[in-house]
Structure formats: structure tokens, C-alpha cells
Amino acid sequence: GVTTLERGYVLVPGEEWPELERAECLARGAALKWASGVFCRPENLERLGHYRKRESQRTTSINSRLKSVVQSYLEGVDWGLGQLREARTELREASHSMHKARLECSQNAEAIVTLETLREISTNHCQLLAAVSNLPRLYSVRNMVLETERLVESRRLLEAHARLMELERWQDEVLLQLRGCGGASRTTLSPEDDKLVQNYFSGVGRLVEALAKELWAVVSSGLTLSLQNPTPFVSAVRIVEREEALDQIFLEERRGVSGTHSRPMPPGRPRCWRERFFKVLEETVAARFRSASYLHTRGPGLAGHLSALQHSIMSDLATVRNLLEQCVPPHYQLTKAYLHACHRCLQTHLSQIIGWELQSGEIFAVLNWVLHIYNSSEMMGDPALSAYLDQDELGPLISQEGLEQLQNKYVQSVRKSVSEWMQKALEVELTDWQRDQEPDIDHEGCYHTSLPTIITQMLEENARVALMISESLRDQTIQMGLYEMENLLSRFRDAIVEFGKEHRKDPTANSKFYLHYLLACISNCIILKMSTESLHQQVGSRASVRFSRIPPGPLAALDRAVKKACRLVMDQLLLDLLPHLQELLSRTWLAQGDVIPKVCIVLEHHYELYSRVRSPCRQRLQEESQRLTVVEYVRALMQKKLICRSEEERQQLAQQMAQDAQQLREHFQSMEVDSTVNEMNPTALIPVLADLIKLKDPGLLTLEVSGLIAKYPDISEEHVSVLLDVRGDVPRDVRGTVLCLLEQSSPPLPPGYRPIFPDILVPPSSMPFCLPTAKCA
């Protein structure tokens, strides 16, 4: 009589459900609300019968559906209760059966103790049976071990290996029988049994080690045996293959291949002797490189060592390809394996050599051997080896990064050597400057010393040697040489400056060939410049972006050294001309007029020496000497040593200046001195100044000065003022007009014009002391 619903309420007959009453109230309220909303209008009352009928039908439909749901729910509850009754019945039966089985087990406990005793007796019987069946073998184990040892010592390897295999088979059978005696559940031996078997068959392990030792000794001496008696080597290979086959069998049995039960791996298996065979082969190759020591391979010995390696490797490869390859199975690919072993050992050996402190010659030997000899037809490029080579698999002997580091190391070593030799050459050059004889003369009749020859040959030889390795190394070597030349030329210029200082201190104490060696220095610089351009052409032939132009350092250093030497040459010329220049533009000169011939004699002597200089510096010196002469001539005029007192003196001064200019011009022409095309002849300045001085009418000075400015726009007010002072007849108003004209006119310099008046210094005017009066102001 109790019914349980989903929400947990229990209904007893005669008791109402609390929520049922609440639901009915809610329903009545909702119906009342609906009816009041519908029937609030009188016209809807006429349809009351229709609404009553519709709601009656809806109520009937809901009741029928509720009855159906309740009916299905009750049927499900009834079925569930039936299943619970059946389960309770089955549980009672199972419990009764378990109770009977427990009673029977307790009755059979005494019988199980008797069966355990029988199991132990059976196990002991199996062990005794195995021992009795193996007694003949066990008694012969020691004799078999001794006999096998004698076979190994006499290198009867195949027979020794057959006996060893038989011993191992006996050992495996004993272990299997001992494991089998333990019943189906026993898979491992007890520690005591395992130790007993291992101790009894301990000689087998020693035999394996002894046989392996002899075996690898035969393999390592295979190259020698193949030339004498290859039988031991063939026997060793056959044993290796037998062992490899046994390893495969035991591995398959351990994994339970073909449905068989897995079995434990015998002691010492797998041996992997085929893998060991190739390791011994590689160790044999590596042993040839271990004999190379640091001391025995230094210097020239390294090239000899690499050459010996080449011949040894190629001889061994020929032996392997022609003899040993026939003694092994085809799948060994022995020649390829030996080739790869050689390559790997060479990689290790060369990395060891590279780690040494190598000199440039040693680095060259390594680079040449790695980049050229190793891949040539004399070694790995041999057509007979092409079938065994795979360059992608082998890889390079030295990595690209290692090659770059080695090349940089080579360049640094060469740089150190070049720097030392350049310093020695410069020291020899400085010693030559002190000689009491003129410099050597080449086939072109020009002065020179040994310096440019030594430097040029050194740089070209280094570039030629580097080219034997690669063009990139040649380019690095040339660039290094050019920078070292820049450093040398900087020291060379300093030496020239010091040479000039010592000469100025005491011209008589130093070499009388001072000027000769200055000219030789200029020629040397020209030779070095041509050498620099030649080296750059070698680099530029590859159209490399990095070397598209000559590095500015060497050329700038050459230009500075040449300019300094030329300046010192001009200083010496000025020193020689100075006694004569002091007589110019004086009253003595005006009366006698014999100074310019003396100047021409000094110039002629210098020109003879300038002819010993290479072009274009020869023309440059001649032009500079011509300019120097004119500049010093006009400078003497600016000193106002001669102030004209009359018209006659002005005419005489102008005439003498024109005569001097004509003599200088003729002398320069006789010396074949030509000014540059775009430059005005400096000697033309003297007649122009003479025309300004001989002008009779001072009123025309403005026009004359205008022409002078047009020809020489670099002339200053100070220069014109001194010229007016030299005339001695220029009124103050005319002077003011001329100077005002100079202030107003500042024409630009024409293209190609080289200013001359900035080099002509005007002495400072000595104004007398006066009181600041209005007239003076």
C-alpha cells in the first residue's frame, strides 16, 4: 500500500498531496482570470456554450493522456519489481553453491600438502636427469677449452671457432634444461644455479676474448696479409659472418618469431662482430696518422708528411680494391668503407694539424693539399674510385668556416713576414742614402735604389703563391700587401723628413749626394705606384665589388711622400739660388745685370739631375723650378731694394726686367721646359710688371692695373701698392684711385689658373711714429 513518486513524497490512501491542492488553486485562479477577461463584454456571453464545449473537450483530452502516462509508469514499476524478485532468488542459489565449495576446499587441504612434496621430488628428478645426461660433456669441457686455446694460439681460427661454438651450445643446453626442470612457470634460474653454471663454463668467456683478440689482429694486418697469405683474413671474415648469423638467430628467438616462445639471450650476446670489424678497420687507418708528431712535421717536414700520406692512402686503397675486396662478401663494400674511414681520419688529423702554431709555408702546404691535391686525379679524383665516392656523404676535409680561418691565419702570417722584410728594406734604404756615391741608374737613365725592387718582388711573389691556392686568397694577400705598403710609405716619408732636417742642420757634414737620393726617392715612389696599380689590376680582373678601386691609403701615402721629396728638392734649389737672388733688383744688379746668367747656371745643373727622375715627376720638378725662380724674382722686387728716382731709372729698371725675363724664357726653352696647357707661363709675369713700371703717364696707371688684374686676379692691394712705391712718382690721388679699383674689382679665378701671388710675400711696411693729427688721419 505505499507509492513513491519522483519528488520524494509518500502518499498514503486517504491522505491528500500538499502540492496537489496548491496546483488546483493555481488552476482555478488562472481559469477565473481568463473567464473574467473573456466575459467582461456582453457580446461574449452569447458564446458561453461554445467555450464550455471547447474546454470540456480539452479537459477530457488531458485526462486521457494523464491516465495513459500513469498506466505506463505503473507497468514499468511492476516489471522492475519482478526483476528484483528473480535476482534475489539467483543470489540465494549462488550463495548456497559457494558455501558447498568452501566446505569441499577445506576437506581437500591435506591432499594439497601431499602434492607439494611430489612436485619437489619431480623437480629434483629432472635436475638429476639433466646432470646425468650432460655428464660426458661436462667432463670434457676443460679438455675442450685447453684444446681450443691451442688452436687460437696457432691461429687455426676456423677450427677454434667450431670448438667454441660447440662449447657455447653445451652451455646453452645446460641452461635451458635447468630452466625447463622448474616447470612451466619457471623462466629464470636461481642465483646459485646461474653462478654455478657460469663458473663451470668460465673458460668459454676467456676463449671468446682470446679468439676476438686474434681475430682483430688478423683484420688490422689485413693489408699486409693480402700481399702474402690472405687465408687468415678470409677465415676471420667467415667467423664474423657466422657470429652475425648467430646473433640474428638469438635475437629472433628472444622476440618469439614465428609463434615460438621467447627465450633468454645467452651470455655475451649479441656480439656484433661485423660492426666491430669495421671499427677495427677504421682504427687501423687511424693508427697510420698517430705516428705524426708535432716536432717531426714542422716546417718542410709537414709537406713531406702530407706527401707520404698521399702515397700511403693511395697504395692502401689499391690493395683494398684489388685484393681485400675479393676476400669479403659483396655487401661489405670494403673499398667504400675504407675510403670513408680514410676521409674521417684525415678530417681528425688535419684538425689536429690546424691547431698547431703554423707558419705561412706550412699553412700553404695544408691548403694546397686539401683544396687541390686531395681532389685531384692523383687521389680522390682517380676515375677508378669514382664508383665508391659520394662527396655529399663524405663532406669536406675542412669546413668552409675552418678554411676561412686558415686563410686568415695564412694572411696574418704573411703580413708579419712582409712587415719585417719591409722594415729591413727601409733600413737598407736609409743606409744607402749615406753612401758617398750617386744612386744606381736604371736602363731608362733614372736614379733608383733597391727598395722598390724588393717591395715589388715581395708583393708579387706573395700574390703568385696565394693564387696557387685560390683567387680569393690572392685578393686578401694583395689587399694586405697594399696596407702594409701604406705603413711603409708613412715611415718612408718620415725618413725623408728626417733626412732633410739633418741636411739643413749641417749641409757639409751630410752626403754630397743629398739631392741625388731625394730624386731617387721620387723615382722609387713612381715605381711603387706602378706596382700598386699592377697588383690592383690582378684583383680588379675578377670585377669584385670590394676591389672595384685601389684602396686610397697606399696612393695617398705615395702622393704625400712624393710631395715631401719634391718640396725638399725645391728647398735645395732655393738654397743654391739664394746667393744670387739676394743681388736681384738692387742698384748693383741694375748697373751690371749679370745675375740671371748665374741663376741659369744653377738651374741648368739642377735640370740635369731632374732628368734622372721618372715622368711625370720630371716635368713637375722642372715646372716647379721655373715657378720658384719667377716667384723669388718678384719677391725680390717686392722688397723695394730699388726705388726709382727718375723717369730714366724707371725705363732702365723696366728694360732690365724685360731682359731678365727674356733670358729666363730662352733658358727654359733650351731645357725643354713646357708649362702645362691650362697654366699661364710664369715668366710672362715679369714683362707685365715691367710694363707697369715703365709707364710714363701716371694717369694711365688705372688702366694698366685693370689689365694686370684681368691677367692675374689673385694680385692683392699690397702687391700693387709696392709696385707703385717702386715707381716713385705716383701721386696720392692716383694711388687712391688704383687701390679703390682693386677693392671694387674681385674677378673670379679662370679655370685652370694657378695662383702665383699668394706665394709672393710682401714685407710689412714700417710706418714712422706720428701724432694723430687731422692731416695724418
Secondary structure, DSSP 4 states (H G I P E B T S, - for coil): --EE-TTS-EE-TT---HHHHHHHHHHHHHHHHHHHHHTTSGGGGGGHHHHHHHHHHHHHHHHHHHHHHHHHHHHHHHHHHHHHHHHHHHHHHHHHHHHHHHHHHHHTHHHHHHHHHHHHHHHHHHHHHHHHHHHHHHHHHHHHHHHHHHHHHTT-HHHHHHHHHHHHHHHHHHHHHHHHTT-TT--S--HHHHHHHHHHTHHHHHHHHHHHHHHHHHHHTHHHHHHH--HHHHHHHHHHHHHHHHHHHHHHHHHTGGGPPP-PPPTT----HHHHHHHHHHHHHHHHHHT--TTTTSTHHHHHHHHHHHHHHHHHHHHHHHTGGGGS-GGG-HHHHHHHHHHHHHHHHHHHHHTS---HHHHHHHHHIIIIITTSTTTTT-GGGGGG--HHHH--SS-HHHHHHHHHHHHHHHHHHHHHHHHHHHHHHHHHTT-SSPPEE-TTS-EE-SHHHHHHHHHHHHHHHHHTT-HHHHHHHHHHHHHHHHHHHHHHHHHHHHHHHHHHH-TTTS-TTHHHHHHHHHHHHHHHHHHHHHHHHHHHTT--STTSS--HHHHHHHHHHHHHHHHHHHHHHHHHHHHHHTTTTSHHHHHH--HHHHHHHHHHHHHHHHTTSPTTHHHHHHHHHHHHHHHHHHHHHHTT-----SHHHHHHHHHHHHHHHHHHHHHHHHTT----TTS--GGGHHHHHHHHHH-S-GGGHHHHHHHHHHH-TT--HHHHHHHHHHH----HHHHHHHHHHHHH--PPPPTT----GGGSPPPPP-PPP----TTT-
